[in-house]
Amino acid sequence: MQSMAVGLSLLAASGIGAAAQTAAQAKTAPASANGATPLVTQAEPHRWAIVMHGGAGVIERATIKPEAETAYRAGMDTAIRAAAKVLDGGGHALDAIEAALKVLEEDPLFNCGHGAVFAADGTNQLDAALMDGATMKAGAVADVTRTRHPISLARAVMEKSPHVMLIGSGADEFAKSVGLEQVPNSFFFTERRWQGLVDQMKKEGKPVPARPAGAPAAPGKPVAAIETPDAHKYGTTGMVVRDRDGNIAAGTTTGGTQAKLWNRVGDTPIIGAGTYASNQSCAVSATGTGEYFIRLTVARTICALVEYKGMALQAAVDDVVQRQLGAIHGDGGVIAITPDGQLAWGFNTPGMFRARMVEGGAVQMGIYRDEP
């Protein structure tokens, strides 16, 4: 892979928002010594802003093929622009998040929806959560196996039920009752993820489950790997948004961890751990080893530092991810946003798929640690 300059950003012209607005209207972090484009860290009042992630893990230039890097960047770009289109039309933060995460749930590269990893029993078990910072309402689902878009189901739980979390077959039955599309579990099958499960089960000396019913016929030869097995070790996708009215929201959707047992559920659908939003503090979506994020209530802890200690958002993110999470040997990352327009991300893994965008500006994107 051709070496990239430190701090590389994908800055494609957005074509979104009023023509008179430019990226210069947003505050940015100081430029690095090599002249790399600085990140936008503060959105102007009454302008929307978006931060998204596509998972964290052992993501290094040497471990991802050039064509895979291009595809990942394209996938993130498509998703963030789907959110921008909603916001540019005056849409709510929730609408933008749902639109974008539905895009990622259809993209086989990302560990959610159609690209989800397999559990040890050979099924895809999906989790998602959505929270509205303006109302403090939230919806979450876990161990979903038949609903095409878990993020839409999480929203339905929030808006069409008196509950916050539904799980398993009950969650799928609720989805069906409110008209959300149902699919066979084989819909989520991808050969690359299946081979990843098979390889891990063999490596661990565990029985390989039968190939799922309804899956395509096995290929004549293994599908070429486009990344190392650990590149998406903590694959989760998420987004936080501030809309033009200043309301914030957070959403996260995932296929969980590969080869998980006993219907394990991570932090994604746990409100306050992997997903949280309040207009009094901030919105956070996390990706990482979920057990540690649950123990530390990572998302809520970041927001508490902002609300009660008056910390700047990036400082709060750094304190929790780099210091507190590291102290208990947790790994992963977060994205965050505040009602006053602060944007932040942080991770303690070698890389994290991530992007941000403010109204009138360009998409700013990173994958590796040496990017902004």
Residue pairs with C-beta under 8 A, 6 or more apart in sequence:
1 61
1 62
1 64
1 65
1 66
1 69
2 66
3 61
4 61
4 368
5 34
5 36
6 32
6 34
6 36
6 370
6 371
7 32
7 34
7 36
7 37
7 370
7 371
7 372
8 36
8 366
8 371
9 36
9 37
9 39
9 364
9 365
9 366
9 371
9 372
10 73
10 77
10 355
10 363
10 364
10 365
11 37
11 362
11 363
11 364
12 77
12 362
12 363
13 362
14 81
14 84
14 357
14 360
14 361
14 362
14 363
16 81
16 84
16 85
16 88
16 359
17 47
17 84
17 88
17 359
17 360
18 360
21 47
21 359
21 360
21 361
22 360
22 361
23 40
23 358
23 360
23 361
23 362
25 44
25 47
25 360
25 361
26 40
26 42
26 43
26 44
26 47
26 358
26 360
26 361
27 40
27 41
27 42
28 38
28 39
28 40
28 41
28 42
29 38
29 39
29 41
29 372
30 38
31 37
31 38
32 38
32 372
36 372
37 364
37 372
38 372
39 343
39 356
39 364
39 372
40 343
40 356
40 358
40 361
40 364
41 314
41 342
41 343
41 344
42 341
42 342
42 343
43 49
43 242
43 341
43 343
43 358
43 359
44 341
44 358
44 359
45 246
45 340
45 341
46 244
46 246
47 244
47 341
47 358
47 359
47 360
48 84
48 87
48 88
48 96
48 241
48 242
48 243
48 244
48 358
48 359
49 241
49 242
49 337
49 341
49 343
49 356
49 357
49 358
49 359
50 80
50 83
50 84
50 87
50 96
50 100
50 239
50 240
50 241
50 337
50 355
50 356
50 357
50 358
51 239
51 240
51 241
51 335
51 336
51 337
51 343
51 344
51 345
51 354
51 355
51 356
52 76
52 79
52 80
52 83
52 100
52 237
52 238
52 239
52 240
52 335
52 354
52 355
52 356
53 236
53 237
53 238
53 239
53 285
53 287
53 333
53 334
53 335
53 345
53 352
53 353
53 354
54 72
54 75
54 76
54 104
54 110
54 235
54 237
54 352
54 353
54 354
55 110
55 111
55 232
55 234
55 235
55 236
55 237
55 287
55 352
55 353
56 234
56 236
56 287
56 288
56 331
56 332
56 333
56 347
56 349
56 351
56 352
56 353
57 230
57 231
57 232
57 233
57 234
57 235
57 349
57 350
57 351
57 352
58 228
58 230
58 231
58 233
58 349
58 350
58 351
59 227
59 231
59 349
59 350
59 351
59 352
59 353
59 367
59 368
60 350
60 351
60 368
61 368
63 227
63 228
63 230
63 231
64 72
64 226
64 227
64 228
64 231
64 367
65 226
65 227
67 226
68 109
68 226
68 227
69 367
71 109
71 226
72 109
72 353
72 367
73 365
73 367
75 103
75 104
75 107
75 109
75 110
76 353
76 354
76 355
76 365
77 355
77 363
77 365
78 103
78 107
79 100
79 101
79 103
79 104
79 107
79 237
79 239
80 100
80 239
80 355
80 356
80 357
80 363
81 363
82 96
82 99
82 100
82 102
82 103
83 96
83 97
83 99
83 100
83 239
83 241
84 96
84 357
84 359
85 99
86 95
86 96
86 99
87 93
87 96
87 241
87 243
87 244
87 359
88 359
90 244
91 243
92 243
92 245
92 247
92 249
93 132
93 133
93 241
93 242
93 243
93 247
93 248
93 249
94 130
94 132
94 155
94 249
94 251
96 239
96 241
96 243
97 130
97 151
97 239
97 240
97 241
97 249
97 250
97 251
98 130
98 151
98 152
98 155
98 251
100 239
101 112
101 128
101 151
101 237
101 238
101 239
101 251
101 252
101 253
102 149
102 151
102 152
104 110
104 112
104 113
104 237
104 253
105 112
105 113
105 114
105 148
105 149
105 150
105 151
105 237
105 253
106 113
106 114
107 113
107 114
107 115
108 114
108 115
108 190
108 192
109 115
110 235
110 237
110 353
111 117
111 232
111 235
111 236
111 237
111 254
111 255
111 256
112 126
112 128
112 150
112 235
112 236
112 237
112 253
112 254
112 255
113 126
113 148
113 149
113 150
113 188
113 253
113 255
114 187
114 188
114 190
115 188
115 190
115 193
115 255
116 124
116 125
116 126
116 188
116 193
116 254
116 255
116 256
117 124
117 193
117 196
117 197
117 232
117 235
117 255
117 256
117 257
117 258
117 259
118 124
118 193
118 194
118 196
118 197
118 258
118 259
119 125
119 256
119 259
119 260
119 261
119 263
119 264
120 197
120 201
120 206
120 209
120 259
120 260
120 261
121 209
122 197
122 209
122 210
122 211
122 212
123 145
123 185
123 212
124 145
124 185
124 188
124 189
124 255
125 142
125 143
125 144
125 145
125 255
125 256
125 260
125 263
126 141
126 143
126 144
126 145
126 147
126 150
126 188
126 253
126 254
126 255
126 256
127 140
127 141
127 142
127 143
127 144
127 150
127 253
127 254
127 255
127 256
127 265
127 266
127 268
127 269
128 140
128 141
128 144
128 150
128 151
128 153
128 154
128 251
128 252
128 253
128 254
128 268
128 269
129 138
129 139
129 140
129 141
129 154
129 250
129 251
129 252
129 253
129 268
129 269
129 270
129 271
129 274
129 275
130 138
130 139
130 140
130 151
130 154
130 155
130 158
130 249
130 250
130 251
130 275
131 137
131 138
131 139
131 158
131 249
131 250
131 251
131 271
131 275
131 276
131 277
131 283
132 138
132 158
132 247
132 249
132 277
133 247
133 248
133 249
133 250
133 277
133 278
133 279
133 283
133 339
134 247
134 248
134 249
134 279
136 278
137 158
137 159
138 158
138 164
138 271
138 275
138 277
139 153
139 154
139 155
139 156
139 157
139 158
139 159
139 161
139 163
139 164
139 165
140 154
140 157
140 164
140 165
140 166
140 269
140 270
140 271
140 275
141 147
141 150
141 153
141 154
141 157
141 165
141 166
141 167
141 171
141 269
142 165
142 166
142 167
142 168
142 171
142 265
142 269
143 167
143 168
143 171
143 263
143 265
144 150
144 153
144 168
144 171
144 172
144 175
145 168
145 169
145 172
145 185
146 172
146 175
146 182
146 183
146 184
146 185
147 153
147 171
147 172
147 175
147 180
147 181
147 182
147 183
148 180
148 181
148 182
148 183
148 187
149 180
149 181
150 253
151 251
151 253
152 180
153 166
153 171
153 174
153 175
153 180
154 251
154 253
154 269
156 174
156 175
156 178
156 180
157 163
157 164
157 165
157 166
157 171
157 174
158 164
160 178
161 174
164 271
165 269
165 271
166 174
167 265
168 263
172 182
175 182
176 182
184 214
185 212
185 214
186 212
186 213
186 214
186 215
188 255
189 212
189 214
189 215
189 216
191 216
191 219
191 223
192 223
192 225
192 226
193 255
193 258
194 211
194 212
194 215
195 222
195 223
196 229
196 258
197 208
197 209
197 258
197 259
198 208
199 229
200 229
200 258
200 259
201 207
201 208
201 209
201 259
202 208
204 259
206 259
211 218
233 257
234 257
234 287
234 288
234 289
234 331
234 332
234 349
235 254
235 255
235 287
236 252
236 253
236 254
236 268
236 274
236 286
236 287
236 288
237 252
237 253
237 254
237 287
238 250
238 251
238 252
238 253
238 268
238 274
238 275
238 285
238 286
238 287
238 335
239 250
239 251
239 285
239 335
240 248
240 249
240 250
240 251
240 277
240 283
240 284
240 285
240 335
240 336
240 337
241 248
241 249
241 283
241 337
242 248
242 283
242 337
242 338
242 339
242 341
244 359
246 279
246 339
246 340
247 279
247 339
248 277
248 278
248 279
248 282
248 283
248 337
248 338
248 339
249 277
249 283
250 275
250 276
250 277
250 283
250 284
250 285
250 299
251 275
251 285
252 268
252 269
252 274
252 275
252 285
252 286
252 287
253 268
254 266
254 268
254 287
256 264
256 265
256 266
256 268
256 290
257 264
257 266
257 290
265 290
266 274
266 289
266 290
266 291
266 293
266 294
267 273
267 274
267 286
267 288
267 290
267 291
267 293
267 294
267 298
268 274
268 275
268 286
268 290
269 275
270 290
270 293
270 294
272 297
272 299
272 300
273 286
273 290
273 293
273 294
273 296
273 297
273 298
273 299
273 300
274 285
274 286
274 287
274 290
274 293
274 294
274 298
274 299
275 284
275 285
275 286
275 299
276 283
276 284
276 299
276 300
276 302
276 303
277 283
277 284
278 303
278 307
279 339
280 307
281 303
281 304
281 306
281 307
281 338
282 302
282 303
282 306
282 307
282 313
282 316
282 336
282 337
282 338
282 339
282 342
283 303
283 336
283 337
283 338
284 298
284 299
284 300
284 302
284 303
284 334
284 335
284 336
285 299
285 334
285 335
285 336
286 293
286 298
286 299
286 332
286 333
286 334
287 332
287 333
287 334
287 347
287 352
288 325
288 330
288 331
288 332
288 333
288 347
288 349
289 330
289 331
289 332
291 330
292 298
292 325
292 328
292 329
292 330
292 331
292 332
293 299
293 325
293 330
293 332
295 328
295 330
296 320
296 324
296 325
296 328
296 330
298 320
298 321
298 325
298 334
299 334
301 320
301 324
302 313
302 316
302 317
302 320
302 334
302 336
303 316
305 311
305 315
305 316
305 319
305 320
306 312
306 313
306 316
306 338
309 316
311 319
312 342
313 336
313 337
313 338
313 342
313 343
313 344
314 342
314 344
314 346
316 336
316 344
317 334
317 336
317 344
317 345
317 346
318 346
320 334
320 346
321 332
321 333
321 334
321 346
321 347
321 348
322 346
322 348
325 331
325 332
325 348
326 348
331 348
331 349
332 347
332 348
332 349
333 345
333 346
333 347
333 348
333 349
333 352
333 354
334 345
334 346
334 347
335 344
335 345
335 354
335 356
336 342
336 343
336 344
336 345
337 343
337 344
341 358
343 356
343 358
345 352
345 354
345 356
347 354
347 369
350 368
350 369
351 367
351 368
351 369
352 366
352 367
353 367
354 365
354 366
354 367
355 363
355 364
355 365
355 366
356 363
356 364
356 365
357 363
357 364
364 372
366 372
